[in-house]
């Protein structure tokens, strides 16, 4: 270990970097969920209620919707975590002192976020909402009695809030990261360490063909594992597949390009299989934490939230959940597909060129 300078750097620097990343990223407290509003009342009282809901750190004001048909696409696209529906005549019922009902529709793909959104709105409605709403009414319009305010909650895409529906897509992202990045980097590093890769390079085969031949088996294994995870999640845990299997496969291919590219890069810079393993271990944990698989991205510091956009696992996990649980279509997933494609091509091409230069 003392003679291997790179191992020393990994053993000393990696724990400190992971401590800083995990300490800031692992935040279980949720805040600033995107709340879209369908205000059919359009009164000062309804606006006062929405302002009060978004005044704290639980919700952040999202889009204003015009009809019920926009609700599911708004949630499916990820622009809103929940939608608050205020019915017509709501303020008039308040003025008459009648009991009123609001509807809250929540994205159930993340059970923790759904539970938090439901509890946060109910807590607000049970404490200060009536007083704030009544303050927006003219004194002459106040009724002698005050009705109750009820919240009718509907959980979309995962009504039972089954935790397995939430974790299976994340497991797929972690599994592919291990199989295609860690195993590929260790395998290629071992071939380079034993000299077999250099022996193949003296043949008339083009270097690009050699690299493709060495990485393609890991890509095929990764796709097979993805299929096993999806099938196992459906048959064993009852996770639905509401979207297109072809779209799921396309996302998997683009994701594997990124993870395989990282594996090629690690095998290029590592001098031994041990170095490749340590490098893969160093990347797997931050990639998992910064993917939103276990902790909400919205609760992370802004700097880490920005870094998550460069993490292919974040986009793949979001794509898996959207396709399997929400039945999202290609148009809904253009940001995730674009990010995976851009990251995949950039990482794979750069790593392949670097390995080709080293081998030549």
C-alpha positions as CSV (number, residue, x, y, z in Angstrom):
1,X,0.0,0.0,0.0
2,X,2.8,2.4,0.8
3,X,4.5,1.9,-2.5
4,X,1.2,2.5,-4.5
5,X,0.7,6.2,-4.4
6,X,-2.7,6.0,-6.1
7,X,-4.1,3.7,-3.5
8,X,-2.8,6.0,-0.7
9,X,-4.7,8.9,-2.3
10,X,-7.9,6.9,-2.6
11,X,-7.7,5.6,1.0
12,X,-7.1,9.1,2.5
13,X,-8.9,11.4,0.2
14,X,-12.0,9.3,-0.6
15,X,-13.3,9.0,3.0
16,X,-13.0,12.8,3.5
17,X,-14.8,13.6,0.2
18,X,-17.5,11.0,0.9
19,X,-17.9,12.5,4.4
20,X,-18.5,16.0,3.0
21,X,-20.8,14.8,0.3
22,X,-22.9,12.4,2.5
23,X,-23.0,14.9,5.4
24,X,-24.6,17.5,3.1
25,X,-26.6,15.2,0.8
26,X,-28.2,12.8,3.2
27,X,-31.0,15.0,4.5
28,X,-34.2,13.2,5.3
29,X,-36.2,16.4,6.0
30,X,-38.3,17.4,3.0
31,X,-39.0,20.9,1.9
32,X,-40.0,23.1,-1.0
33,X,-42.1,20.6,-2.8
34,X,-43.5,22.0,-6.1
35,X,-47.2,22.7,-5.6
36,X,-49.3,23.4,-8.8
37,X,-52.7,25.1,-8.2
38,X,-56.0,24.7,-10.1
39,X,-57.9,27.7,-8.7
40,X,-61.4,27.5,-10.0
41,X,-62.7,30.0,-7.4
42,X,-60.3,32.9,-8.4
43,X,-61.2,34.9,-5.3
44,X,-59.0,36.9,-2.8
45,X,-59.7,34.2,-0.3
46,X,-58.4,31.4,-2.5
47,X,-55.3,33.4,-3.3
48,X,-54.8,34.1,0.4
49,X,-55.0,30.4,1.1
50,X,-52.4,29.5,-1.6
51,X,-50.1,32.2,-0.4
52,X,-50.3,30.9,3.1
53,X,-49.6,27.3,2.0
54,X,-46.5,28.4,0.1
55,X,-45.3,30.9,2.7
56,X,-43.4,28.2,4.7
57,X,-40.6,25.9,3.5
58,X,-42.9,22.9,2.9
59,X,-44.2,24.0,-0.5
60,X,-42.9,26.1,-3.4
61,X,-45.5,27.6,-5.7
62,X,-45.6,25.8,-9.1
63,X,-47.6,26.3,-12.2
64,X,-51.2,27.6,-12.3
65,X,-53.4,25.1,-14.1
66,X,-56.6,25.8,-16.1
67,X,-58.3,22.4,-16.2
68,X,-58.4,19.0,-14.6
69,X,-56.9,17.5,-17.8
70,X,-53.6,19.2,-17.0
71,X,-53.2,17.6,-13.6
72,X,-51.7,14.2,-14.4
73,X,-49.4,15.5,-17.2
74,X,-48.2,18.1,-14.8
75,X,-47.2,15.5,-12.2
76,X,-46.0,13.0,-14.7
77,X,-43.6,15.5,-16.2
78,X,-42.1,16.2,-12.8
79,X,-43.0,19.9,-12.8
80,X,-45.2,19.4,-9.8
81,X,-45.1,17.0,-6.8
82,X,-48.7,17.8,-5.8
83,X,-51.7,19.8,-7.2
84,X,-54.1,21.7,-5.1
85,X,-57.6,22.0,-6.5
86,X,-59.9,24.8,-5.2
87,X,-63.5,24.3,-6.4
88,X,-65.7,27.1,-7.7
89,X,-67.8,28.9,-5.1
90,X,-65.3,28.0,-2.3
91,X,-65.0,31.5,-0.9
92,X,-68.8,31.9,-1.0
93,X,-69.2,28.8,1.2
94,X,-66.6,30.3,3.6
95,X,-68.6,33.5,3.8
96,X,-71.8,31.6,4.7
97,X,-69.8,29.7,7.4
98,X,-70.3,26.3,5.6
99,X,-67.8,23.5,5.7
100,X,-65.6,23.5,2.6
101,X,-63.4,20.9,0.9
102,X,-60.2,21.2,-1.1
103,X,-58.7,18.5,-3.1
104,X,-55.0,17.6,-3.0
105,X,-53.6,15.2,-5.7
106,X,-50.1,13.9,-4.9
107,X,-47.5,12.0,-6.8
108,X,-47.3,8.7,-5.0
109,X,-44.1,7.4,-6.7
110,X,-42.1,8.7,-3.7
111,X,-44.0,7.6,-0.6
112,X,-42.0,9.8,1.7
113,X,-42.7,12.9,-0.3
114,X,-46.4,12.0,-0.7
115,X,-46.8,11.5,3.1
116,X,-45.0,14.7,3.8
117,X,-47.2,16.7,1.4
118,X,-50.4,15.3,2.8
119,X,-49.4,16.0,6.4
120,X,-48.0,19.5,5.7
121,X,-51.2,20.7,4.0
122,X,-53.5,19.1,6.6
123,X,-51.4,20.7,9.4
124,X,-51.6,24.1,7.8
125,X,-55.4,23.8,7.2
126,X,-55.9,22.8,10.8
127,X,-54.1,25.7,12.3
128,X,-53.8,29.1,10.6
129,X,-55.7,28.6,7.4
130,X,-59.2,29.7,8.6
131,X,-57.9,32.8,10.4
132,X,-55.8,33.8,7.3
133,X,-58.7,33.2,5.0
134,X,-61.2,35.1,7.1
135,X,-58.8,38.0,7.3
136,X,-59.1,38.4,3.6
137,X,-62.9,38.7,3.9
138,X,-64.6,42.1,4.5
139,X,-66.0,42.4,8.0
140,X,-69.6,42.7,6.6
141,X,-69.2,39.3,4.9
142,X,-68.1,37.3,7.9
143,X,-70.6,34.7,9.0
144,X,-71.6,34.3,12.6
145,X,-70.4,30.7,12.6
146,X,-67.2,29.2,11.1
147,X,-67.3,26.0,9.2
148,X,-64.6,23.3,9.0
149,X,-62.0,23.0,6.2
150,X,-61.5,19.5,4.9
151,X,-58.7,18.2,2.6
152,X,-59.7,15.5,0.2
153,X,-56.4,13.7,-0.6
154,X,-55.9,11.5,-3.6
155,X,-52.6,9.6,-4.2
156,X,-51.7,9.1,-7.9
157,X,-49.7,6.2,-9.4
158,X,-49.1,4.5,-6.1
159,X,-52.3,4.8,-4.0
160,X,-51.2,2.2,-1.4
161,X,-47.8,4.0,-0.9
162,X,-46.1,0.7,-1.3
163,X,-42.4,1.2,-0.6
164,X,-41.3,-1.6,-2.9
165,X,-42.7,0.4,-5.9
166,X,-40.4,3.2,-4.9
167,X,-37.2,1.2,-4.3
168,X,-37.2,-1.3,-7.1
169,X,-36.4,1.3,-9.8
170,X,-33.6,2.6,-7.7
171,X,-32.2,-0.8,-7.2
172,X,-32.0,-1.2,-11.0
173,X,-29.9,1.9,-11.2
174,X,-27.5,0.8,-8.5
175,X,-27.2,-2.8,-9.9
176,X,-26.4,-1.6,-13.4
177,X,-23.8,0.8,-12.0
178,X,-22.0,-2.1,-10.2
179,X,-22.2,-4.6,-13.1
180,X,-21.3,-2.3,-15.9
181,X,-18.9,0.1,-14.3
182,X,-17.2,-1.8,-11.4
183,X,-17.0,-5.2,-13.0
184,X,-16.0,-3.8,-16.4
185,X,-13.3,-1.6,-15.0
186,X,-11.9,-4.5,-12.9
187,X,-12.0,-6.9,-15.9
188,X,-10.3,-4.5,-18.3
189,X,-7.7,-3.5,-15.7
190,X,-6.9,-7.2,-15.1
191,X,-6.4,-7.8,-18.8
192,X,-4.1,-4.7,-19.0
193,X,-2.3,-5.9,-15.8
194,X,-1.6,-9.4,-17.2
195,X,-0.7,-8.0,-20.7
196,X,-3.4,-9.8,-22.7
197,X,-4.9,-6.5,-23.9
198,X,-1.5,-5.4,-25.3
199,X,-1.2,-8.8,-27.1
200,X,-4.5,-8.2,-28.8
201,X,-3.4,-4.7,-29.9
202,X,-0.6,-6.1,-32.1
203,X,-3.1,-7.8,-34.3
204,X,-4.6,-6.1,-37.4
205,X,-7.9,-5.5,-35.5
206,X,-8.7,-1.8,-35.2
207,X,-8.4,-0.4,-31.6
208,X,-12.0,0.8,-31.6
209,X,-13.2,-2.7,-32.5
210,X,-11.1,-4.2,-29.7
211,X,-12.6,-1.7,-27.2
212,X,-16.1,-2.4,-28.4
213,X,-15.5,-6.1,-28.2
214,X,-14.2,-5.9,-24.7
215,X,-17.1,-3.7,-23.4
216,X,-20.1,-5.1,-25.4
217,X,-20.4,-8.3,-23.2
218,X,-20.8,-6.1,-20.1
219,X,-23.5,-4.0,-21.9
220,X,-25.4,-7.2,-22.8
221,X,-25.1,-8.5,-19.2
222,X,-26.3,-5.1,-18.0
223,X,-29.4,-5.2,-20.2
224,X,-30.2,-8.8,-19.1
225,X,-29.9,-7.7,-15.5
226,X,-32.2,-4.8,-16.2
227,X,-34.8,-7.2,-17.7
228,X,-34.5,-9.4,-14.6
229,X,-35.0,-6.5,-12.2
230,X,-38.1,-5.3,-14.1
231,X,-39.5,-8.8,-14.4
232,X,-38.7,-9.7,-10.7
233,X,-40.2,-6.4,-9.5
234,X,-43.4,-7.1,-11.4
235,X,-43.8,-10.7,-10.5
236,X,-42.4,-10.8,-7.0
237,X,-43.2,-7.4,-5.6
238,X,-46.2,-6.4,-7.8
239,X,-44.5,-3.2,-9.2
240,X,-46.6,-2.1,-12.3
241,X,-45.3,-1.5,-15.7
242,X,-47.6,1.2,-17.0
243,X,-45.3,2.6,-19.7
244,X,-43.5,1.3,-22.7
245,X,-40.9,-1.5,-22.3
246,X,-39.1,-0.2,-25.4
247,X,-38.7,3.2,-23.7
248,X,-37.4,1.5,-20.6
249,X,-34.9,-0.3,-22.8
250,X,-33.8,2.9,-24.5
251,X,-33.2,4.5,-21.2
252,X,-31.2,1.5,-20.1
253,X,-29.0,1.5,-23.1
254,X,-28.2,5.2,-22.7
255,X,-27.5,4.7,-19.0
256,X,-25.2,1.8,-19.7
257,X,-23.2,3.9,-22.1
258,X,-22.4,6.3,-19.3
259,X,-21.6,3.5,-16.7
260,X,-19.5,1.6,-19.2
261,X,-17.7,4.8,-20.2
262,X,-16.8,5.3,-16.5
263,X,-15.6,1.7,-16.3
264,X,-13.3,2.2,-19.4
265,X,-12.0,5.4,-17.8
266,X,-11.2,3.7,-14.5
267,X,-9.5,0.8,-16.2
268,X,-7.4,3.3,-18.3
269,X,-6.1,5.3,-15.3
270,X,-5.7,2.3,-13.0
271,X,-2.5,0.3,-13.1
272,X,-4.0,-2.7,-11.3
273,X,-7.3,-4.4,-10.6
274,X,-7.1,-3.2,-7.0
275,X,-6.9,0.4,-8.1
276,X,-9.9,-0.1,-10.5
277,X,-11.9,-1.6,-7.6
278,X,-11.1,1.3,-5.2
279,X,-11.9,3.8,-7.9
280,X,-15.3,2.2,-8.7
281,X,-16.1,2.0,-4.9
282,X,-15.3,5.7,-4.6
283,X,-17.7,6.6,-7.4
284,X,-20.6,4.2,-6.6
285,X,-21.5,5.6,-3.2
286,X,-21.7,9.3,-4.2
287,X,-23.5,8.4,-7.4
288,X,-26.1,6.5,-5.4
289,X,-26.6,9.2,-2.8
290,X,-26.8,12.0,-5.4
291,X,-29.4,10.1,-7.5
292,X,-32.4,10.8,-5.3
293,X,-32.7,7.0,-4.7
294,X,-32.6,7.2,-0.9
295,X,-32.8,10.9,0.0
296,X,-34.7,13.7,-1.7
297,X,-32.8,15.9,-4.1
298,X,-34.9,18.9,-3.1
299,X,-33.5,18.8,0.4
300,X,-29.8,18.9,-0.7
301,X,-27.8,22.2,-0.8
302,X,-28.0,24.1,-4.1
303,X,-24.5,23.1,-5.1
304,X,-25.2,19.4,-4.7
305,X,-28.5,19.8,-6.5
306,X,-26.6,21.2,-9.5
307,X,-24.1,18.4,-9.4
308,X,-26.9,15.8,-9.5
309,X,-27.7,16.9,-13.0
310,X,-24.4,15.4,-14.1
311,X,-25.1,12.1,-12.4
312,X,-26.6,9.7,-15.0
313,X,-28.1,7.5,-12.2
314,X,-30.4,10.4,-11.2
315,X,-31.9,10.6,-14.6
316,X,-32.2,6.8,-15.0
317,X,-33.9,6.3,-11.7
318,X,-36.3,9.1,-12.5
319,X,-37.0,7.5,-15.9
320,X,-37.6,4.1,-14.4
321,X,-40.1,5.4,-11.9
322,X,-41.9,7.5,-14.4
323,X,-42.2,4.7,-17.0
324,X,-43.1,1.9,-14.5
325,X,-45.4,3.8,-12.1
326,X,-46.7,6.8,-14.1
327,X,-46.8,5.4,-17.6
328,X,-44.8,8.3,-18.9
329,X,-44.3,8.7,-22.6
330,X,-41.3,9.9,-24.6
331,X,-42.5,13.5,-24.6
332,X,-42.6,13.5,-20.8
333,X,-39.1,12.1,-20.5
334,X,-37.3,14.2,-23.0
335,X,-35.1,15.9,-20.3
336,X,-34.1,12.6,-18.8
337,X,-33.4,11.0,-22.2
338,X,-31.4,14.1,-23.4
339,X,-29.3,14.1,-20.2
340,X,-28.6,10.3,-20.5
341,X,-27.8,10.6,-24.2
342,X,-25.5,13.6,-23.7
343,X,-23.7,12.1,-20.7
344,X,-23.5,8.7,-22.3
345,X,-21.9,9.8,-25.6
346,X,-19.6,12.2,-23.9
347,X,-18.3,9.8,-21.3
348,X,-18.1,6.8,-23.6
349,X,-16.3,8.7,-26.5
350,X,-13.9,10.4,-24.2
351,X,-13.0,7.2,-22.3
352,X,-12.6,5.2,-25.5
353,X,-10.3,7.8,-27.0
354,X,-8.2,8.0,-23.8
355,X,-7.9,4.2,-23.7
356,X,-7.0,4.1,-27.4
357,X,-4.3,6.7,-26.8
358,X,-2.9,4.7,-23.9
359,X,-2.9,1.4,-25.7
360,X,-1.3,2.9,-28.9
